[in-house]
């Protein structure tokens, strides 16, 4: 085996991490304030749509972003996603009706339909295959930092200045992300690139989903239902527990800091021990966190649940990214990543819709929301235990594709 490169991560890798941080910071700035903002417009019963509509367009756009990433290039796909964030931030202050607000959320979802797809494909192109899990962990750290600072920063901006200031800052941050992407060099091989044309937007069914990555997609969907539910009900649950103003985003801060603390370990562990064993552990920890959230009677228990869920997510996320790329064909890498993200968006969207429907602004129903999420994660655990795992990853000579020494398969 060749010795590891002395400089496995290039300047382009770190610039992409910075771009990812800014992108996630941009739209996470808004999350803690949007439920109250919608309620003040008279749309409190539509809180579940805040996340659901966002994820709907993200999921719809994934097959297109995957195909374009594999044909036009990774960078154009990323730039388009960030530009959507930039434009939408400016329009939130003008969306003064429930219909206008929800329409804007629908459009805003295109941002996550494009940017992360291009990012994951770009990173997979430039990092050594034997460091893939670790690299996805590092990328996840920067995205999680944006998710951690976003809610707290957004609440502070809204409290200290105004809601409109928060919207404009969100837009400005997205613009900086675009500028960072402009310094990068395209990684899609020249032989594979095509000029954009409307014909590229015509999809065959075979171009929508990548069957090679079905297993990680199933696990992603089941494990992301809780995230959609949490985004929908945690702002209200925080307020009911007395967390107001700048402290309203504390759950997200504890969740994300815990996630950050384990992401690097998660990437290295899955590179050494295999993706499935790490995912079994992570899903079990996530289930424990949700069980705590079901019975959380106080702020202390509430934040403890956030920490445990953060640990589970920190182990889970980079491992799922790496597993998806492991199983994908290099020429269909964008499509494979898009398939995983479609599952992610469906999971988040379903979680948000069901959470909004079950909760219905009644505090007594919150345990049922989290119990539903717990059930989904337990299904993921059961599915993972039906998959044979052969242990550490190994590189196949003469190809970038990574496989298990003995294949992982569902029995």
N, C-alpha and C positions, 0 to 999 in steps of 0.2 A: 504494500500500500504506500502511496506517495506521502511524504510528510506534509502536514498542513501548511498552508501558505502563511507567511509571516505577517501579512497584512490582508486578512480575509475580508475586511469591510472597507470599501472605497469611499472617496468623498461623495460620490453620487448616492451611496447608501445612506450616509448621514444627512445629506440634503433631503432625501426622500422622507427620512424620519422626521425632520423638521417640518416639512410640508404636511405630513400626516398629523402631527401635533396641532398645527394651525387649523387644519380642516376640521378636526374633531372638536377643537375649542370653539370654532365658529358656531356650529349648530347646537352644541351642548350648552352654550351660554343661555339659550332660550328656554330650556326644558322646565326649570322650576317655576317660571312665571307664566307659562302659557295656559295651564289649567285655570288659574284665577282670572287671567285676561279674557279667556273665553267665557267664563261665568259672568264677568262684568258686562259682557256683550249680550247676555241672555241665553248663552248656549251651554250651560252647565251640564245638561244631559248628554252632550256630545263629546265629553272629555275623552272617551275611548277613541274617537276619530282623530285626535291630535297625532297620535302615533300610528294608528291604523292606516290613515290616508297617506302619510309620509312613507310608510313601508310598502303600501300598495304600488305606488309608481316606481319605487326603488326596485321592487320585484319584477314589475313589467319591463323595466329598462335593462335588467341584467342580461338577458340573451343578446340584446343589441350591443351593450358595452363589451360583452365577452367576444362577440364576433368582430367588432371594430378594433378591439385591442389586439386581436390576432391577424388583422388585415391592414388597418390604417396605422396603428401604432399605439403603444402604451401611453405616451405623453399626451397626445390629443384627447384621449379618453379622460385622463385625469384632469386636464385643464377645463374641459367642458363641465365636469362635475363641480369643480371649485367655483367656476363662473356662475353656476346656478345658485350656489350659496351666496355669492356676492350680490347678485341681482335681487334675490328674495329678501335679504336683510333690509334693503331699502324700501321694499313694498309693504312690509308688515305694518308700519305706522298708518298706511293708507287703507288697510283692510279693516274697515270699521264695522262691518256687518258679519254675522255668523257665517253666511254663505261665502263672502269674500275671504274671510280668514281660512275657512276649510279648503277653499279652492287654492289658496296660496300654499297651504300645507301639502296639498296634492302635488303642486309643481315643485316645491322644495325637495320632495322625495327623490327627484331625478338626480340630485347631487350625490347621494349615497349609492344610487344605482350605477354611477360611472366612476367616481374617484377611487373607491377602495378596490374595484376590480382591476383598474390599470395599475394601482400601487402594488398589489400582491403579485401580479404578473411581472412587473418591473423588478421587484426584489428577487423573485425566483430566478430571473435571468442573470442577475449579477453576483449572487452569493454562491460560495462553494457548496456543493450538494451535501457534503458531510456536516455542514454547519447550518443546514436549512431550518431545523427546529429552533436553534438558538437565534438565528436571524429573525424569524417570525416573532420570537419572544421580544427581541429588541424593538422591532417595529410596533409590536403590541404595547410595549412600555410607553412609547411616545404618543400613540393614540390614546392610551389610557390616561396619560398625563393631561391631555386635552379634555378628556371626559371628566377628570377629577377637578381641574381648575374651572372648567366651564360653568357648571351649576352654581358654585359658590361665587364666582366672579359676576355671573349674570344677576344673581340676587342682589349682590352689593351694588352693581351699577344701577339697577332699578330702584333700589332703596335710597341710594345717595344722590343720584341724578334724576333719571326718569326712565320709563319703559322704552321710549323712543331712542334714548341714548344707547340703551342696551342693544336694540335692533341695529343701529348704525355701526356700533363697535363690532358686532357680529359680522356685518357685511365687510368692514374694513379688514378684519382678520382673514376672511376668505380671500380677499384680494392679495394680501401678502403671500398666502399659500400659492396662488397662481404665479406670482413673481418668482418664487423659489423654484417652481417647476420649470420656468423658462430658462433656468441655468443648467438643466439636465440634458443629457444626450440620449437619444432614442436607442432602445435596446432590441427592438424587433429587427431581425435580420432583413437587410435590404431586399433580398430575394422574395421575402414573404409580403412586403409592403405593397399596398395598392392605393391609388388616389381615391379619395372619398367620392362616392356616387350614391344616388338614391337606391340603386340596385342592391347595394350592400345592406339596406334596411329590410330587404325581403328575406324572411327567414323560413327555412325548411324546419320541419319538426326535429330533425336530427341535429339542428344547430341550436336548439333551445336548451336541451339538457345533455350533459355528458354522462353516459351510463357508467363509465369507469369509476366515478366518484359517488355512486349511490350511497354507500355505507356512511361516509362522513357527512353526507347531506342529511340523511335520516337523523343522525345523532345531533347535528347542528339544529335542525328544526325543533326537535323535542327539548333541547337544552336552552333554546332561545325564547320559548313561550314565557318562562318566568321573567325574562328581561322586559318584554313588552308589557306584562302585567305590572311589574314594579314601576316602570316609567309612568304608567297611568294612575296608579293609586297611591304611591309613596308620598307625593306632595300633600295629598289630603291626610294620609296617615300621620305624616310629620306634624301637620298643624293640629290634629286631634291630640297628639302627645305633647303639645306645647312648644314645638319648634317653629318659630316664626321668624320673619325677616331674614337676615343673613344666615341664621341657623337652619333655615328650611332645607338647604341642600346638604346637611351633614350626612345623611344616609349615603348619598352619592360619594361624598369625600371619603368616608370610612370604607365603603365598598371598593372604590378605585385604588386607594392607598394599599389596601390588602392585596388587591389584584396585582398591583405593581411589584409588591414585595416578593412575589413568587414567579413572575413571568420568565425571568431569566433561568431560574431553576427548572421551570416547566419545559422550556425549549431544550435544554441540555439533557434533561431526564428522558425525553422522548427520543432524542438522538441516540441515547445509550440503551434504553430498555424497550423501545418500541412505542408506537403511538397508542395502540389499544390498551395496554396495561395502564398507561398514564391517564387515559380517558376514563377508565373504570374508576380510578381513585378520584378524579376530579368530579365526575358526576355524583359519586357518593357524598363528597363534601358539599356540593351544591344542594343536594337533597337535604342534608343536615341543616344547612342554613335556612332553607325554606320551611323546614319543620319548626325551627326556632321562630321564624317570622309568623307562623300560624298562631303561636301562643304568646307572642311578645306583649307583655302587660305594661311595659315601661320604656322610657327612653334608653336605658341601659341594655335591656334585652333587644330592643329594636336595632341599636347600633352594633351589638354583638352579632346579630343575624346578618347585618350588612358585611361585617368582617369575614364571617365564615363563607358567605356567598361570594365575596371578592376573592378569597383563596381558591374556591372551586373554579370560578371563572378564569382566574389567572393561570391555572393549570390547563384548563379546557381549551381556551381560545387559540393560543399559538400551536397547540398540538393538532387541532382540527385543520388549521391552515396548512401545516406541514404535511399532514396525512393526505389532504386533498391534492396537493402538488405532487407528492410521491406517486400517487395513482394515475396522474394525468399524463397524456402524451405531450411532449414539448411543443408540438405545432398546434395543439388545442388547449394550451394552458389557460388562455383567457376564458375560453368556454367552460373549462373545469372550475376555475375560480368563480365564474358567474353562477354556475350551478349551485355551488355551496352558498353563495350569497342569496340566491333565490330561496333556498331553504331557510336561511337566516331571516330574510324579510317576511316569509310566510309565518315563521315561528313568532317573530315579534308582533306582526300584525294580528295574528289570531289571538295571541296573549293579550294584546291591548283591547281588542274588541270584546273578548269574553270578560276581561276584567271590568271594563266599563259597564257591560250589561249586568254582570253579577253584583257589582258594587252599588250602582244606581244612587250614589251619594248617601248611602246608609252605612254608618260605621259598623254596625253589627254584622255586616256581610263581608268585611275585610278578611276574616279567617278563611272563608270559602274561596276567595280569590287565590290566596296563597296555597290552599290545599289542592286546587286544580293544577297549579304550577308544579307542586310536589309530585303529583301523579304523573305528569309528563316526564319529569326527570327520572322517576323510577322506571318508566317504560324504556328510557334511554339506557339505564343501567342493565335492564334485562336484555336489551338488544345487544349491548356490548359483550355480555357474557355468552352470547350465542356465536361470537366471532372467535375463530381460532387465531391465537397470536403466537408468532414464532420468535419474539424477542427482538434483539438489536437490528438496526437497519444495516443494509449492505449495498454498496454501489455496484451496478452491473457494468462491466467493462465495455467501453465503446459507446455509451449512451449517457445522457444526463438523467434518465429516468431512474428513480430509486425504488427498490422493492424489498420485501422481506426475504430472508434466506429461504424460508418456506412461506408460501403465500398466506396472507390473512384472508379468510373467507368465512361467510356466514354458513353455518351448518344447519 
